[in-house]
Amino acid sequence: MPNWHRIAKGLRTCQNKEGRKAISEIEVRTSELLFLYMSWRIVFIEESEHLNLYLDNIKVKRGDDEIVLPLSDIHTLIVDNYKTNISVNLINKCSEYNINLLLCGIDHMPQSILLPFVGHHQSALMLKKQIEWSTELKENLHREIIKHKINNQANLLIYLNKDKSVIERIKLFESEVFPGDVTNREGLSAKMYFRELYGVTFKRFTEDIVNAGLNYGYSILRSQITKSLLAKGLNTSLGIFHIGATNNFNLSDDFIEPFRPLIDNWVYHHLLNEKNFTRDHRIALIKITTSSLYFDKKKQTLFNVMNLYVDNILNFVENGDTQCIQQPILIYDSV
C-alpha cells in the first residue's frame, strides 16, 4: 500500500518550495478510498468511513486505507458522503484553523456550513457597526455591487459572442442602476442574460440540470465568501439587499453577486447537453472556485480577491467613497 503520510508531507513541501502555490491537481485513488486534493488547498472527500484529528492533521480512513493531511494546508474541506463519521475534535480544530467545512446531503448538494462561533477578535464591535450601517450607505453599496454583477454578465456574453443587441441592452441596464436598484435593473438584466445563455425557455429555480449546476456552484462560492466575511468579524445573516428572515447567509449572497458568472460560464459549456448532474460535474465546479481573477490590475486567486473585495467594501463603509470598491474582473479561459 502507498505511504500516504509521505505523500501528504510531499504535497506540503512542494507547496512551500513554490511559495505555497499548490499543485494544480493530485488525485489519490485506492480500491476503498477516493480523495481529491485540488489547487489552493481545497479537499473533497467522497468515500470515507471516518475523518479524525491526528495531531494537527486530518486523517481520512476507509477500511485499511488512510491518508493524513496537515490542517494548515487546507482552506476548504468538502465532505460529500452522508455516512462519514467526523470526530468532534476534528470539527473543533477545523474551527480553530478557520477552515471552511461543508457537509453535503444525500443529494450531494451542500447542506451545512460549519462556522466558528467567533470569527474575529472584535466581533461584537463589528456587529454593532454593521447594525448601524445607514440605509443610504447600504443602498449605495447595493448599486455598486449590482453594477459589478451586470458588467461581468455583459462581459461573459461578449466572451461567448452572444447577441450584440442583448449585450448593449444589458450594458444600458448597468448605467441605469440607482441606489438600492429601485428600478430593478438587476432583475431585468438577469432575465435577458439567462435567456441568452441557456435559451428562451430557461427559468431559474426549476428542477433541471442547469439549475442543479448553478445551485451547486453558487453554494460553493457562498461558502468561500462566508469564510472571508467571518474573518472580518461580519455577521452573515445581516444582509444589504438579501434580507430573508430564514437565511443565515444574506450578506454572503450579497457579496458573491459579481462572482456568479464564473459558475454560469462553466454550466454553459458543460451542462446544456447533459442529462444527469454527476460527480465529475461537482468536482469540476469545485475547481472553478480555485480560478484566478484580475483585481487591482493583478492576477490573483479567487480566495484572495474575495478577501480584498470585502476589504474594499469595508473601506467604503468607513469613508463613503464608492471608488474604494474595485470590480473583480473574471477570467473565462480556464473552463
TORKOL-4160 file (C-alpha; in steps of 0.2 Angstrom, whole numbers, padded with zeros to 4 digits, m for minus):
335
<pt num="1" X="0000" Y="0000" Z="0000"/>
<pt num="2" X="0007" Y="0018" Z="m0004"/>
<pt num="3" X="0014" Y="0028" Z="0010"/>
<pt num="4" X="0000" Y="0041" Z="0011"/>
<pt num="5" X="0009" Y="0050" Z="0026"/>
<pt num="6" X="0024" Y="0053" Z="0014"/>
<pt num="7" X="0013" Y="0059" Z="0000"/>
<pt num="8" X="0004" Y="0072" Z="0011"/>
<pt num="9" X="0021" Y="0078" Z="0018"/>
<pt num="10" X="0027" Y="0079" Z="0000"/>
<pt num="11" X="0012" Y="0090" Z="m0005"/>
<pt num="12" X="0016" Y="0102" Z="0009"/>
<pt num="13" X="0035" Y="0103" Z="0005"/>
<pt num="14" X="0030" Y="0106" Z="m0014"/>
<pt num="15" X="0019" Y="0120" Z="m0009"/>
<pt num="16" X="0032" Y="0128" Z="0002"/>
<pt num="17" X="0045" Y="0127" Z="m0011"/>
<pt num="18" X="0034" Y="0136" Z="m0023"/>
<pt num="19" X="0029" Y="0150" Z="m0012"/>
<pt num="20" X="0014" Y="0140" Z="m0006"/>
<pt num="21" X="0007" Y="0139" Z="m0023"/>
<pt num="22" X="m0002" Y="0122" Z="m0023"/>
<pt num="23" X="0000" Y="0110" Z="m0037"/>
<pt num="24" X="m0015" Y="0111" Z="m0049"/>
<pt num="25" X="m0022" Y="0094" Z="m0045"/>
<pt num="26" X="m0017" Y="0077" Z="m0037"/>
<pt num="27" X="m0030" Y="0063" Z="m0037"/>
<pt num="28" X="m0026" Y="0049" Z="m0025"/>
<pt num="29" X="m0036" Y="0033" Z="m0028"/>
<pt num="30" X="m0036" Y="0016" Z="m0019"/>
<pt num="31" X="m0049" Y="0002" Z="m0021"/>
<pt num="32" X="m0058" Y="0009" Z="m0005"/>
<pt num="33" X="m0053" Y="0027" Z="m0003"/>
<pt num="34" X="m0057" Y="0041" Z="m0015"/>
<pt num="35" X="m0049" Y="0058" Z="m0011"/>
<pt num="36" X="m0046" Y="0074" Z="m0021"/>
<pt num="37" X="m0033" Y="0087" Z="m0017"/>
<pt num="38" X="m0035" Y="0102" Z="m0028"/>
<pt num="39" X="m0027" Y="0118" Z="m0031"/>
<pt num="40" X="m0025" Y="0131" Z="m0017"/>
<pt num="41" X="m0030" Y="0119" Z="m0003"/>
<pt num="42" X="m0047" Y="0113" Z="m0007"/>
<pt num="43" X="m0050" Y="0095" Z="m0001"/>
<pt num="44" X="m0065" Y="0085" Z="m0007"/>
<pt num="45" X="m0070" Y="0069" Z="0002"/>
<pt num="46" X="m0082" Y="0057" Z="m0007"/>
<pt num="47" X="m0078" Y="0040" Z="0001"/>
<pt num="48" X="m0073" Y="0038" Z="0019"/>
<pt num="49" X="m0079" Y="0030" Z="0034"/>
<pt num="50" X="m0070" Y="0041" Z="0047"/>
<pt num="51" X="m0062" Y="0058" Z="0047"/>
<pt num="52" X="m0052" Y="0061" Z="0063"/>
<pt num="53" X="m0040" Y="0073" Z="0071"/>
<pt num="54" X="m0022" Y="0066" Z="0071"/>
<pt num="55" X="m0011" Y="0079" Z="0080"/>
<pt num="56" X="m0014" Y="0095" Z="0069"/>
<pt num="57" X="m0019" Y="0084" Z="0054"/>
<pt num="58" X="m0034" Y="0077" Z="0047"/>
<pt num="59" X="m0034" Y="0058" Z="0045"/>
<pt num="60" X="m0045" Y="0051" Z="0031"/>
<pt num="61" X="m0049" Y="0032" Z="0034"/>
<pt num="62" X="m0059" Y="0019" Z="0025"/>
<pt num="63" X="m0055" Y="0001" Z="0029"/>
<pt num="64" X="m0037" Y="m0002" Z="0030"/>
<pt num="65" X="m0033" Y="0014" Z="0019"/>
<pt num="66" X="m0029" Y="0031" Z="0026"/>
<pt num="67" X="m0021" Y="0047" Z="0022"/>
<pt num="68" X="m0015" Y="0061" Z="0033"/>
<pt num="69" X="m0015" Y="0080" Z="0028"/>
<pt num="70" X="m0010" Y="0095" Z="0038"/>
<pt num="71" X="m0024" Y="0106" Z="0043"/>
<pt num="72" X="m0013" Y="0121" Z="0040"/>
<pt num="73" X="m0013" Y="0117" Z="0021"/>
<pt num="74" X="m0032" Y="0117" Z="0020"/>
<pt num="75" X="m0043" Y="0131" Z="0015"/>
<pt num="76" X="m0060" Y="0122" Z="0012"/>
<pt num="77" X="m0065" Y="0104" Z="0016"/>
<pt num="78" X="m0080" Y="0097" Z="0007"/>
<pt num="79" X="m0087" Y="0081" Z="0014"/>
<pt num="80" X="m0099" Y="0073" Z="0001"/>
<pt num="81" X="m0103" Y="0057" Z="0010"/>
<pt num="82" X="m0118" Y="0057" Z="0022"/>
<pt num="83" X="m0112" Y="0041" Z="0030"/>
<pt num="84" X="m0095" Y="0048" Z="0035"/>
<pt num="85" X="m0091" Y="0049" Z="0054"/>
<pt num="86" X="m0082" Y="0065" Z="0059"/>
<pt num="87" X="m0075" Y="0067" Z="0076"/>
<pt num="88" X="m0079" Y="0082" Z="0087"/>
<pt num="89" X="m0060" Y="0085" Z="0090"/>
<pt num="90" X="m0058" Y="0087" Z="0071"/>
<pt num="91" X="m0073" Y="0099" Z="0070"/>
<pt num="92" X="m0066" Y="0110" Z="0084"/>
<pt num="93" X="m0049" Y="0110" Z="0076"/>
<pt num="94" X="m0056" Y="0115" Z="0059"/>
<pt num="95" X="m0065" Y="0129" Z="0068"/>
<pt num="96" X="m0048" Y="0134" Z="0076"/>
<pt num="97" X="m0039" Y="0135" Z="0059"/>
<pt num="98" X="m0054" Y="0144" Z="0051"/>
<pt num="99" X="m0056" Y="0130" Z="0039"/>
<pt num="100" X="m0072" Y="0131" Z="0028"/>
<pt num="101" X="m0081" Y="0115" Z="0032"/>
<pt num="102" X="m0095" Y="0110" Z="0020"/>
<pt num="103" X="m0106" Y="0095" Z="0023"/>
<pt num="104" X="m0117" Y="0088" Z="0008"/>
<pt num="105" X="m0133" Y="0079" Z="0009"/>
<pt num="106" X="m0139" Y="0063" Z="0001"/>
<pt num="107" X="m0142" Y="0073" Z="m0015"/>
<pt num="108" X="m0124" Y="0079" Z="m0015"/>
<pt num="109" X="m0129" Y="0097" Z="m0013"/>
<pt num="110" X="m0120" Y="0107" Z="0001"/>
<pt num="111" X="m0132" Y="0106" Z="0016"/>
<pt num="112" X="m0122" Y="0114" Z="0030"/>
<pt num="113" X="m0108" Y="0126" Z="0033"/>
<pt num="114" X="m0099" Y="0124" Z="0050"/>
<pt num="115" X="m0093" Y="0141" Z="0056"/>
<pt num="116" X="m0083" Y="0146" Z="0071"/>
<pt num="117" X="m0093" Y="0154" Z="0085"/>
<pt num="118" X="m0081" Y="0169" Z="0084"/>
<pt num="119" X="m0073" Y="0173" Z="0068"/>
<pt num="120" X="m0064" Y="0189" Z="0073"/>
<pt num="121" X="m0056" Y="0196" Z="0089"/>
<pt num="122" X="m0068" Y="0211" Z="0088"/>
<pt num="123" X="m0084" Y="0203" Z="0083"/>
<pt num="124" X="m0095" Y="0212" Z="0095"/>
<pt num="125" X="m0089" Y="0229" Z="0089"/>
<pt num="126" X="m0090" Y="0224" Z="0071"/>
<pt num="127" X="m0108" Y="0218" Z="0074"/>
<pt num="128" X="m0113" Y="0235" Z="0082"/>
<pt num="129" X="m0105" Y="0244" Z="0067"/>
<pt num="130" X="m0114" Y="0233" Z="0055"/>
<pt num="131" X="m0131" Y="0236" Z="0063"/>
<pt num="132" X="m0128" Y="0254" Z="0062"/>
<pt num="133" X="m0125" Y="0255" Z="0043"/>
<pt num="134" X="m0137" Y="0268" Z="0037"/>
<pt num="135" X="m0150" Y="0265" Z="0023"/>
<pt num="136" X="m0141" Y="0277" Z="0012"/>
<pt num="137" X="m0125" Y="0268" Z="0014"/>
<pt num="138" X="m0132" Y="0251" Z="0010"/>
<pt num="139" X="m0142" Y="0257" Z="m0005"/>
<pt num="140" X="m0126" Y="0265" Z="m0012"/>
<pt num="141" X="m0116" Y="0249" Z="m0009"/>
<pt num="142" X="m0131" Y="0239" Z="m0017"/>
<pt num="143" X="m0129" Y="0249" Z="m0033"/>
<pt num="144" X="m0110" Y="0246" Z="m0034"/>
<pt num="145" X="m0111" Y="0228" Z="m0031"/>
<pt num="146" X="m0126" Y="0226" Z="m0044"/>
<pt num="147" X="m0116" Y="0236" Z="m0057"/>
<pt num="148" X="m0101" Y="0225" Z="m0055"/>
<pt num="149" X="m0113" Y="0210" Z="m0057"/>
<pt num="150" X="m0121" Y="0216" Z="m0073"/>
<pt num="151" X="m0104" Y="0221" Z="m0080"/>
<pt num="152" X="m0097" Y="0204" Z="m0078"/>
<pt num="153" X="m0113" Y="0196" Z="m0085"/>
<pt num="154" X="m0111" Y="0208" Z="m0101"/>
<pt num="155" X="m0093" Y="0203" Z="m0102"/>
<pt num="156" X="m0097" Y="0185" Z="m0102"/>
<pt num="157" X="m0109" Y="0187" Z="m0116"/>
<pt num="158" X="m0096" Y="0196" Z="m0126"/>
<pt num="159" X="m0084" Y="0182" Z="m0122"/>
<pt num="160" X="m0096" Y="0170" Z="m0129"/>
<pt num="161" X="m0100" Y="0180" Z="m0145"/>
<pt num="162" X="m0118" Y="0182" Z="m0140"/>
<pt num="163" X="m0131" Y="0194" Z="m0147"/>
<pt num="164" X="m0124" Y="0211" Z="m0148"/>
<pt num="165" X="m0141" Y="0219" Z="m0145"/>
<pt num="166" X="m0144" Y="0209" Z="m0129"/>
<pt num="167" X="m0126" Y="0214" Z="m0123"/>
<pt num="168" X="m0130" Y="0233" Z="m0127"/>
<pt num="169" X="m0146" Y="0232" Z="m0118"/>
<pt num="170" X="m0138" Y="0224" Z="m0103"/>
<pt num="171" X="m0124" Y="0237" Z="m0103"/>
<pt num="172" X="m0138" Y="0251" Z="m0103"/>
<pt num="173" X="m0146" Y="0242" Z="m0088"/>
<pt num="174" X="m0129" Y="0244" Z="m0079"/>
<pt num="175" X="m0129" Y="0263" Z="m0082"/>
<pt num="176" X="m0146" Y="0264" Z="m0076"/>
<pt num="177" X="m0144" Y="0256" Z="m0059"/>
<pt num="178" X="m0149" Y="0268" Z="m0045"/>
<pt num="179" X="m0145" Y="0267" Z="m0026"/>
<pt num="180" X="m0155" Y="0252" Z="m0020"/>
<pt num="181" X="m0158" Y="0247" Z="m0038"/>
<pt num="182" X="m0176" Y="0254" Z="m0036"/>
<pt num="183" X="m0180" Y="0251" Z="m0054"/>
<pt num="184" X="m0174" Y="0233" Z="m0053"/>
<pt num="185" X="m0161" Y="0234" Z="m0067"/>
<pt num="186" X="m0153" Y="0218" Z="m0059"/>
<pt num="187" X="m0169" Y="0208" Z="m0062"/>
<pt num="188" X="m0172" Y="0214" Z="m0080"/>
<pt num="189" X="m0153" Y="0211" Z="m0084"/>
<pt num="190" X="m0154" Y="0193" Z="m0076"/>
<pt num="191" X="m0169" Y="0189" Z="m0087"/>
<pt num="192" X="m0161" Y="0194" Z="m0103"/>
<pt num="193" X="m0144" Y="0187" Z="m0098"/>
<pt num="194" X="m0150" Y="0169" Z="m0093"/>
<pt num="195" X="m0161" Y="0168" Z="m0108"/>
<pt num="196" X="m0147" Y="0172" Z="m0120"/>
<pt num="197" X="m0135" Y="0160" Z="m0111"/>
<pt num="198" X="m0147" Y="0145" Z="m0109"/>
<pt num="199" X="m0162" Y="0148" Z="m0121"/>
<pt num="200" X="m0178" Y="0157" Z="m0120"/>
<pt num="201" X="m0187" Y="0143" Z="m0111"/>
<pt num="202" X="m0174" Y="0143" Z="m0096"/>
<pt num="203" X="m0182" Y="0148" Z="m0079"/>
<pt num="204" X="m0171" Y="0150" Z="m0063"/>
<pt num="205" X="m0175" Y="0138" Z="m0049"/>
<pt num="206" X="m0184" Y="0125" Z="m0059"/>
<pt num="207" X="m0178" Y="0107" Z="m0056"/>
<pt num="208" X="m0166" Y="0104" Z="m0071"/>
<pt num="209" X="m0148" Y="0100" Z="m0074"/>
<pt num="210" X="m0143" Y="0118" Z="m0077"/>
<pt num="211" X="m0151" Y="0124" Z="m0061"/>
<pt num="212" X="m0143" Y="0110" Z="m0052"/>
<pt num="213" X="m0126" Y="0115" Z="m0058"/>
<pt num="214" X="m0129" Y="0134" Z="m0054"/>
<pt num="215" X="m0136" Y="0130" Z="m0037"/>
<pt num="216" X="m0121" Y="0119" Z="m0033"/>
<pt num="217" X="m0108" Y="0131" Z="m0039"/>
<pt num="218" X="m0116" Y="0146" Z="m0031"/>
<pt num="219" X="m0116" Y="0136" Z="m0014"/>
<pt num="220" X="m0098" Y="0133" Z="m0015"/>
<pt num="221" X="m0095" Y="0152" Z="m0019"/>
<pt num="222" X="m0106" Y="0157" Z="m0004"/>
<pt num="223" X="m0096" Y="0146" Z="0007"/>
<pt num="224" X="m0080" Y="0154" Z="0001"/>
<pt num="225" X="m0086" Y="0172" Z="0004"/>
<pt num="226" X="m0093" Y="0167" Z="0021"/>
<pt num="227" X="m0076" Y="0162" Z="0027"/>
<pt num="228" X="m0070" Y="0180" Z="0021"/>
<pt num="229" X="m0084" Y="0189" Z="0030"/>
<pt num="230" X="m0082" Y="0180" Z="0046"/>
<pt num="231" X="m0064" Y="0183" Z="0046"/>
<pt num="232" X="m0068" Y="0202" Z="0046"/>
<pt num="233" X="m0080" Y="0200" Z="0060"/>
<pt num="234" X="m0096" Y="0202" Z="0050"/>
<pt num="235" X="m0112" Y="0194" Z="0053"/>
<pt num="236" X="m0118" Y="0185" Z="0038"/>
<pt num="237" X="m0137" Y="0185" Z="0042"/>
<pt num="238" X="m0137" Y="0204" Z="0041"/>
<pt num="239" X="m0138" Y="0207" Z="0023"/>
<pt num="240" X="m0139" Y="0223" Z="0012"/>
<pt num="241" X="m0152" Y="0218" Z="m0001"/>
<pt num="242" X="m0154" Y="0200" Z="0003"/>
<pt num="243" X="m0165" Y="0201" Z="0019"/>
<pt num="244" X="m0173" Y="0183" Z="0020"/>
<pt num="245" X="m0179" Y="0180" Z="0038"/>
<pt num="246" X="m0173" Y="0162" Z="0037"/>
<pt num="247" X="m0157" Y="0165" Z="0028"/>
<pt num="248" X="m0141" Y="0164" Z="0038"/>
<pt num="249" X="m0131" Y="0170" Z="0023"/>
<pt num="250" X="m0139" Y="0185" Z="0017"/>
<pt num="251" X="m0123" Y="0195" Z="0017"/>
<pt num="252" X="m0114" Y="0181" Z="0008"/>
<pt num="253" X="m0127" Y="0181" Z="m0005"/>
<pt num="254" X="m0125" Y="0200" Z="m0007"/>
<pt num="255" X="m0106" Y="0199" Z="m0009"/>
<pt num="256" X="m0105" Y="0184" Z="m0021"/>
<pt num="257" X="m0115" Y="0193" Z="m0035"/>
<pt num="258" X="m0101" Y="0199" Z="m0046"/>
<pt num="259" X="m0093" Y="0181" Z="m0045"/>
<pt num="260" X="m0108" Y="0171" Z="m0051"/>
<pt num="261" X="m0104" Y="0172" Z="m0070"/>
<pt num="262" X="m0089" Y="0161" Z="m0066"/>
<pt num="263" X="m0101" Y="0147" Z="m0062"/>
<pt num="264" X="m0113" Y="0152" Z="m0076"/>
<pt num="265" X="m0099" Y="0151" Z="m0089"/>
<pt num="266" X="m0095" Y="0133" Z="m0084"/>
<pt num="267" X="m0113" Y="0127" Z="m0084"/>
<pt num="268" X="m0115" Y="0135" Z="m0101"/>
<pt num="269" X="m0100" Y="0125" Z="m0108"/>
<pt num="270" X="m0103" Y="0108" Z="m0099"/>
<pt num="271" X="m0121" Y="0105" Z="m0094"/>
<pt num="272" X="m0133" Y="0111" Z="m0108"/>
<pt num="273" X="m0132" Y="0094" Z="m0117"/>
<pt num="274" X="m0131" Y="0083" Z="m0101"/>
<pt num="275" X="m0145" Y="0073" Z="m0093"/>
<pt num="276" X="m0138" Y="0070" Z="m0076"/>
<pt num="277" X="m0128" Y="0080" Z="m0064"/>
<pt num="278" X="m0114" Y="0069" Z="m0059"/>
<pt num="279" X="m0099" Y="0068" Z="m0048"/>
<pt num="280" X="m0087" Y="0074" Z="m0061"/>
<pt num="281" X="m0098" Y="0089" Z="m0063"/>
<pt num="282" X="m0097" Y="0093" Z="m0045"/>
<pt num="283" X="m0079" Y="0091" Z="m0044"/>
<pt num="284" X="m0076" Y="0102" Z="m0059"/>
<pt num="285" X="m0087" Y="0116" Z="m0051"/>
<pt num="286" X="m0077" Y="0115" Z="m0036"/>
<pt num="287" X="m0061" Y="0118" Z="m0047"/>
<pt num="288" X="m0069" Y="0133" Z="m0054"/>
<pt num="289" X="m0068" Y="0141" Z="m0036"/>
<pt num="290" X="m0049" Y="0140" Z="m0037"/>
<pt num="291" X="m0049" Y="0151" Z="m0053"/>
<pt num="292" X="m0038" Y="0166" Z="m0055"/>
<pt num="293" X="m0046" Y="0184" Z="m0057"/>
<pt num="294" X="m0040" Y="0201" Z="m0060"/>
<pt num="295" X="m0041" Y="0213" Z="m0046"/>
<pt num="296" X="m0032" Y="0229" Z="m0044"/>
<pt num="297" X="m0024" Y="0226" Z="m0061"/>
<pt num="298" X="m0016" Y="0210" Z="m0054"/>
<pt num="299" X="m0020" Y="0192" Z="m0057"/>
<pt num="300" X="m0024" Y="0183" Z="m0041"/>
<pt num="301" X="m0033" Y="0168" Z="m0034"/>
<pt num="302" X="m0052" Y="0169" Z="m0031"/>
<pt num="303" X="m0049" Y="0167" Z="m0012"/>
<pt num="304" X="m0038" Y="0182" Z="m0012"/>
<pt num="305" X="m0049" Y="0193" Z="m0022"/>
<pt num="306" X="m0064" Y="0189" Z="m0011"/>
<pt num="307" X="m0054" Y="0195" Z="0004"/>
<pt num="308" X="m0049" Y="0211" Z="m0005"/>
<pt num="309" X="m0066" Y="0214" Z="m0011"/>
<pt num="310" X="m0073" Y="0213" Z="0007"/>
<pt num="311" X="m0059" Y="0225" Z="0012"/>
<pt num="312" X="m0064" Y="0237" Z="m0002"/>
<pt num="313" X="m0082" Y="0237" Z="0004"/>
<pt num="314" X="m0077" Y="0240" Z="0022"/>
<pt num="315" X="m0066" Y="0254" Z="0017"/>
<pt num="316" X="m0081" Y="0261" Z="0008"/>
<pt num="317" X="m0091" Y="0259" Z="0024"/>
<pt num="318" X="m0078" Y="0270" Z="0033"/>
<pt num="319" X="m0076" Y="0284" Z="0021"/>
<pt num="320" X="m0091" Y="0283" Z="0009"/>
<pt num="321" X="m0081" Y="0284" Z="m0007"/>
<pt num="322" X="m0088" Y="0271" Z="m0020"/>
<pt num="323" X="m0071" Y="0272" Z="m0029"/>
<pt num="324" X="m0064" Y="0261" Z="m0015"/>
<pt num="325" X="m0074" Y="0247" Z="m0022"/>
<pt num="326" X="m0065" Y="0239" Z="m0037"/>
<pt num="327" X="m0073" Y="0227" Z="m0048"/>
<pt num="328" X="m0067" Y="0209" Z="m0049"/>
<pt num="329" X="m0063" Y="0205" Z="m0067"/>
<pt num="330" X="m0067" Y="0187" Z="m0071"/>
<pt num="331" X="m0056" Y="0176" Z="m0082"/>
<pt num="332" X="m0065" Y="0163" Z="m0093"/>
<pt num="333" X="m0051" Y="0154" Z="m0102"/>
<pt num="334" X="m0049" Y="0140" Z="m0089"/>
<pt num="335" X="m0065" Y="0130" Z="m0092"/>
